Each structure stands twice: as structure tokens, then as C-alpha cells.
Amino acid sequence: MEARRISATPRPCNGRRVVARKRPRQEAVISSVRKLQRREISSRRERSFAMNSAQERFRNIQLQEEFDTHDPKENNALLPYIRKRSKIIEIVAARDIVFALSQSGVCAAFSRVTNKRICFLNGSPDEVVRSLFYNKNNDSLITVSVYGSENFSALRCKTTRIE
């Protein structure tokens, strides 16, 4: 019996490459009036105004207040990871309180009235808050945390009333 040899090449299309070119960009700067016209005249239903006007929507945003979860003067042995700065990943506002969650797991509450930090929501030294939710029904904050004593493996939910 004769062995049949089959050759396989990395490019099964005989060496031809299909190159996709970028579409030419339309006018770089289009006025808002032109975008409105296009939205109204467009025959496509999925064309949403929100996607076209994203730049206009956020153009006039300005810094109103600045809060800092990092406090170098804080000498609290309960929260050793407060000493390092990290990015804010979640912001939740409820009534006159703003909650900020940093990437390191530190969650702090700030007053909109006094612009000062009220407290940290991390209850124990090994608690790392992963996410925040505001419950409008009973006016409370739900924190999802993991604990170092459990090797950060089990998620725990805690509800805190906002008063």
C-alpha cells in the first residue's frame, strides 16, 4: 500500500492576502446642526443621536469638587492599605453623600455639604470592597467585599443604611 502525502501550507488561499483598508473619514469636524439633519433624514432606524452627540454632551463638563480618599496624616492601624494612592473605579451619589471606591478596595464616604470625608466603609483591616450599589427602595448602600482571612475567595454583601 502506497502512502499518500498531503501537504499543508499555513496559507490555504495560495499565498493571496486579503487586506482590508480603512474607510475614508468623512469631515473631521461636523457641526451639531449637520448631525441633527443627518439624524432626521437618515433612513436607518438604528442611527441614534446619542452616539453622534457624545462629544457635545460631555464638552462642557467642568470640575466642581475634588475629594481625596488618601490621607497621609491618617495613622489608622486598621486599614494598612490606605497609605497607598490608587485610582477611583466607582462613584455612587446618594442624597448629600458621595461614596468613592478606589482600585485598592478602600471605600470612603464624603459629604457634599462640608466637602469633607465622613468615614471609611471598610470595617475590618482585611476587608477589600469590590463594588458599590445604591438601593433606592430602602435608601441603603450595598457593598460587595472580599476578606484576606478567606484568601479573597468568597464575596460578601453588606447593606449599610444611609442616615
C-alpha positions in Angstrom: 0.0 0.0 0.0 1.4 3.3 -1.0 1.4 6.2 1.5 -0.2 9.3 0.2 1.5 12.6 1.1 -0.7 15.6 1.9 1.0 18.9 2.1 -0.4 21.7 4.3 0.5 25.3 4.0 0.0 28.0 6.6 -1.9 30.0 4.0 -4.6 27.8 2.4 -5.5 30.6 0.0 -2.5 30.0 -2.3 -0.5 32.9 -0.8 -3.0 35.6 -1.5 -3.7 38.0 1.3 -6.9 39.9 1.7 -6.2 43.4 3.0 -9.0 45.4 4.5 -8.5 49.1 4.1 -9.8 51.8 6.4 -12.8 53.7 5.2 -12.0 57.2 4.3 -13.1 59.5 7.1 -15.8 62.0 6.4 -15.5 65.5 7.5 -13.5 65.6 10.7 -15.5 68.4 12.3 -19.2 68.3 11.6 -21.5 70.9 13.2 -24.3 69.9 15.5 -26.8 71.2 13.0 -25.4 68.9 10.4 -25.7 65.9 12.8 -29.3 66.8 13.6 -30.0 66.9 9.9 -28.5 63.6 9.3 -30.4 62.0 12.1 -33.7 63.3 10.9 -33.2 62.5 7.3 -31.5 59.1 7.8 -33.4 56.1 6.6 -31.6 53.8 9.1 -33.5 53.3 12.3 -30.5 52.2 14.4 -28.8 55.5 13.8 -29.1 57.0 17.3 -28.5 60.6 18.1 -26.8 59.7 21.4 -23.8 58.1 19.7 -23.3 61.1 17.3 -23.6 63.7 20.0 -21.4 62.1 22.7 -18.7 64.8 22.2 -21.2 67.6 22.5 -22.8 66.1 25.6 -19.5 66.0 27.6 -17.9 69.1 26.1 -18.9 71.4 28.9 -18.2 69.2 31.9 -16.1 71.0 34.5 -14.6 70.1 37.8 -17.0 71.0 40.6 -15.4 69.4 43.6 -12.3 67.3 44.4 -12.3 64.6 47.1 -9.3 62.6 48.2 -9.5 59.1 49.8 -5.8 59.2 50.6 -4.9 60.8 53.9 -1.2 60.7 54.8 -2.0 62.0 58.3 -4.3 59.1 58.9 -2.4 56.7 61.2 -5.1 54.1 61.4 -3.6 50.6 62.0 -7.0 49.0 61.0 -6.5 50.0 57.3 -2.9 49.5 56.3 -3.6 49.7 52.5 -5.0 53.3 52.9 -1.4 54.6 52.8 -1.1 53.9 49.1 -2.8 56.0 46.4 -4.9 54.3 43.8 -7.4 55.2 41.1 -11.1 55.7 41.8 -13.1 53.0 40.0 -16.7 53.6 41.2 -18.6 56.7 42.4 -22.1 56.5 43.9 -24.0 59.6 45.0 -27.0 59.3 47.4 -28.6 62.4 48.9 -25.9 64.6 50.2 -23.2 61.9 50.4 -20.8 60.7 47.7 -19.2 57.3 48.0 -15.9 56.6 46.2 -14.4 53.2 45.8 -10.7 53.0 44.9 -8.9 50.3 43.0 -7.1 49.1 46.2 -10.5 48.4 47.7 -10.8 51.4 50.0 -14.3 52.8 50.1 -14.9 56.3 51.6 -17.9 58.5 52.2 -17.8 62.3 51.6 -20.3 65.0 52.5 -21.4 67.2 49.6 -22.3 70.0 52.2 -19.0 70.2 54.0 -16.8 68.6 51.3 -15.0 66.6 54.0 -14.6 62.8 54.4 -17.2 61.3 56.7 -15.8 57.8 57.1 -14.3 54.7 55.5 -16.7 51.9 54.9 -14.1 49.2 55.2 -15.0 47.6 58.6 -12.0 45.3 59.2 -8.3 45.5 58.3 -8.6 42.7 55.7 -11.8 43.8 54.0 -11.4 44.8 50.4 -14.5 46.4 48.8 -15.0 45.3 45.2 -18.2 47.1 44.2 -20.9 49.5 45.3 -24.7 49.7 44.7 -27.3 52.2 45.8 -30.6 50.7 46.8 -33.3 53.3 46.3 -36.1 51.2 47.8 -34.7 51.3 51.4 -32.2 54.1 51.0 -29.1 52.0 51.7 -25.7 51.2 50.2 -24.8 47.7 49.3 -21.1 46.8 49.4 -19.6 43.7 47.9 -16.4 42.7 49.7 -13.8 40.0 49.9 -11.7 39.3 53.0 -8.0 38.5 53.3 -8.7 35.9 56.0 -10.6 33.9 53.4 -7.9 34.3 50.8 -10.1 36.8 49.0 -12.2 33.9 47.6 -15.7 34.5 49.0 -17.8 37.5 48.1 -19.7 39.0 51.0 -22.6 41.5 50.6 -23.2 44.1 53.3 -26.1 46.6 53.5 -25.4 50.0 55.2 -28.3 52.4 55.9 -27.7 56.0 54.7 -28.6 58.4 57.5 
